[in-house]
Amino acid sequence: MRAVDAVIRERLYSDVVLVRQVSEYIINAGGKRLRPALVLLSAGALGYGKQGGQTHHHQLAAVVEFIHTATLLHDDVVDESELRRGRDTANAMFGNAAAVLVGDFLYSRAFQMMVSVGSMRVQEVLADATNVIAEGEVLQLLNCNNADVEVEDYLRVIRFKTAKLFEAAMRLGAIINHASAGVEDGMARYGMHLGTAFQLVDDILDYSGDESATGKNLGDDLAEGKPTLPLIHVMQHGSPAQSALVRHAIEEGGRADMDAVVQAIRETGALDVARAAAREEVRLAQAALAQLPSSQYKDVLITLSDFAVDRDH
């Protein structure tokens, strides 16, 4: 990861001062670096890096982090967010225009870097992933303030918007190892299920987390009118009054009904249902690693999937 951070800092450089300032601000804000870590772990699990001079996994891990960071910059503008990872968002610091344009810079820099790896398959996977993520963003926008969203619609947004980059990160490690199609697909399934579990828990923490741990304001999803699984569960399994309350909160947005909505979520066991769904995704993720030989990398991938559900941030 230190090698990846070195690549990130080197490739963030731009002669345009504002590009450097915004890029460094968001990259240095911390974060779990999960997606680049998945590139390294999937590559290492199949033996990449044991020979000297193999550095494609460092380059591709940085590419994945740049793509992820670009989506964060654009996300925060779309959502009008003011806090991420316990700090002001880039758009709050530098304005919406700068955040959008630097996000574009990071996307284009990512594509410059992936070309240098010299693999058409790598380019195909990352181009497809970036396109699917954009579709997921639009689907989420269409779902906002829509109280009629079904669980399948909600999960589709997660698969597109969040899980797709996890899937691509794992697939890249298999590709640079010239792994078989079966092994590559297993890696991809792990990433997809892990990313889904990760987002499910994010949506749980929006109603149950500690702001000092999560680094963002609680109730942001409700304020934006996002119908996440805890809210969908209340509407489908709560009393008529609870269902009407949540429906109104989604359609109107804002935090006016936050306390009452949280109470309805607790009374209907919605968070337990959502966490059980996340645990099932983790079970499927771990099962997808069956083809991998035993190694420290495989052990870490299993531990990481458990962390995705048990975390509080």
KAQUIWO-V662440 format. One record per backbone hydrogen bond with DSSP energy under -0.5 kcal/mol. NH is the residue of the N-H (numbers start at 0). CO is the residue of the C=O. E is the energy in kcal/mol with one decimal. If there is no record, write none. Layout:
[[NH CO E] [NH CO E]]
This chain:
[[4 0 -2.7] [5 1 -1.9] [6 2 -1.8] [7 3 -2.7] [8 4 -2.5] [9 5 -2.1] [10 6 -2.7] [11 7 -1.2] [12 9 -0.9] [16 14 -0.7] [19 15 -1.7] [20 16 -2.6] [21 17 -2.6] [22 18 -2.4] [23 19 -2.7] [24 20 -1.9] [25 21 -2.2] [26 22 -2.5] [27 23 -2.5] [28 25 -0.7] [29 26 -1.1] [30 28 -0.5] [36 32 -1.8] [37 33 -2.0] [38 34 -1.3] [39 35 -1.8] [40 36 -2.7] [41 37 -2.7] [42 38 -2.2] [43 39 -2.7] [44 40 -2.3] [45 41 -0.7] [45 42 -0.8] [46 43 -1.5] [47 42 -2.4] [49 46 -1.3] [53 50 -1.2] [54 52 -0.8] [57 54 -0.7] [58 54 -1.9] [59 55 -2.7] [60 56 -1.8] [61 57 -1.9] [62 58 -2.1] [63 59 -2.4] [64 60 -1.9] [65 61 -2.3] [66 62 -2.5] [67 63 -2.4] [68 64 -2.7] [69 65 -2.4] [70 66 -2.0] [71 67 -1.9] [72 68 -2.3] [73 69 -2.2] [74 70 -3.0] [75 71 -2.6] [76 72 -1.1] [77 73 -2.4] [78 74 -3.2] [79 75 -0.6] [79 76 -0.5] [80 75 -1.7] [83 86 -2.8] [85 214 -3.7] [86 83 -2.0] [88 81 -1.1] [92 88 -1.8] [93 89 -3.4] [94 90 -1.4] [98 94 -1.9] [99 95 -2.5] [100 96 -2.3] [101 97 -2.5] [102 98 -1.8] [103 99 -1.8] [104 100 -1.9] [105 101 -2.3] [106 102 -2.1] [107 103 -2.5] [108 104 -2.6] [109 105 -2.2] [110 106 -1.8] [111 107 -1.9] [112 108 -2.2] [113 109 -2.3] [114 110 -1.5] [115 111 -1.0] [116 112 -0.5] [116 113 -0.9] [117 114 -1.5] [118 113 -0.5] [122 118 -2.0] [123 119 -2.4] [124 120 -2.4] [125 121 -2.3] [126 122 -2.5] [127 123 -2.5] [128 124 -2.3] [129 125 -2.4] [130 126 -1.9] [131 127 -2.5] [132 128 -2.6] [133 129 -1.8] [134 130 -1.9] [135 131 -2.4] [136 132 -2.2] [137 133 -1.9] [138 134 -2.6] [139 135 -2.5] [140 136 -2.0] [141 137 -2.3] [142 138 -1.7] [143 139 -1.2] [144 224 -3.2] [145 142 -2.1] [145 224 -0.5] [146 144 -0.7] [148 145 -1.0] [153 149 -2.2] [154 150 -2.8] [155 151 -1.9] [156 152 -1.7] [157 153 -1.7] [158 154 -2.7] [159 155 -2.1] [160 156 -3.5] [161 157 -2.0] [162 157 -2.6] [163 158 -0.7] [164 161 -0.7] [165 161 -1.0] [166 162 -2.7] [167 163 -2.4] [168 164 -2.4] [169 165 -2.0] [170 166 -2.2] [171 167 -2.2] [172 168 -1.1] [173 169 -1.1] [174 170 -2.2] [175 171 -2.3] [176 172 -0.5] [177 174 -1.9] [178 173 -2.4] [183 179 -2.6] [184 180 -2.5] [185 181 -1.9] [186 182 -2.4] [187 183 -2.3] [188 184 -2.4] [189 185 -2.3] [190 186 -2.3] [191 187 -2.6] [192 188 -2.7] [193 189 -2.8] [194 190 -2.7] [195 191 -1.9] [196 192 -2.5] [197 193 -2.7] [198 194 -2.1] [199 195 -2.4] [200 196 -2.2] [201 197 -2.0] [202 198 -2.3] [203 199 -1.5] [204 200 -2.8] [205 201 -1.1] [206 203 -1.8] [207 203 -0.6] [208 204 -2.5] [209 311 -0.5] [210 208 -0.6] [212 209 -1.5] [213 209 -3.0] [214 210 -2.2] [218 205 -1.7] [219 216 -1.1] [222 218 -2.7] [223 219 -1.8] [224 221 -1.4] [225 220 -2.9] [226 224 -0.6] [227 225 -1.5] [230 227 -0.6] [231 227 -2.4] [232 228 -2.7] [233 229 -1.6] [234 230 -2.3] [235 231 -1.8] [236 232 -2.5] [237 233 -2.5] [242 238 -3.0] [243 239 -2.4] [244 240 -2.2] [245 241 -2.3] [246 242 -2.5] [247 243 -2.3] [248 244 -2.2] [249 245 -2.5] [250 246 -2.4] [251 247 -2.2] [252 248 -2.2] [253 222 -1.7] [257 254 -1.7] [260 256 -2.7] [261 257 -2.7] [262 258 -2.0] [263 259 -2.1] [264 260 -2.5] [265 261 -2.2] [266 262 -2.7] [267 263 -1.7] [268 265 -1.1] [269 264 -2.0] [270 264 -0.5] [272 268 -1.9] [273 269 -2.3] [274 270 -2.5] [275 271 -2.2] [276 272 -1.9] [277 273 -1.9] [278 274 -2.4] [279 275 -1.9] [280 276 -1.7] [281 277 -2.0] [282 278 -2.2] [283 279 -2.1] [284 280 -2.2] [285 281 -2.7] [286 282 -2.0] [287 283 -1.4] [288 285 -1.2] [289 286 -1.5] [291 288 -1.9] [298 294 -2.0] [299 295 -2.2] [300 296 -2.2] [301 297 -2.0] [302 298 -2.5] [303 299 -3.0] [304 300 -1.7] [305 301 -1.7] [306 302 -2.3] [307 303 -1.8] [308 304 -0.8] [308 305 -0.9] [309 305 -2.2] [310 306 -1.8]]
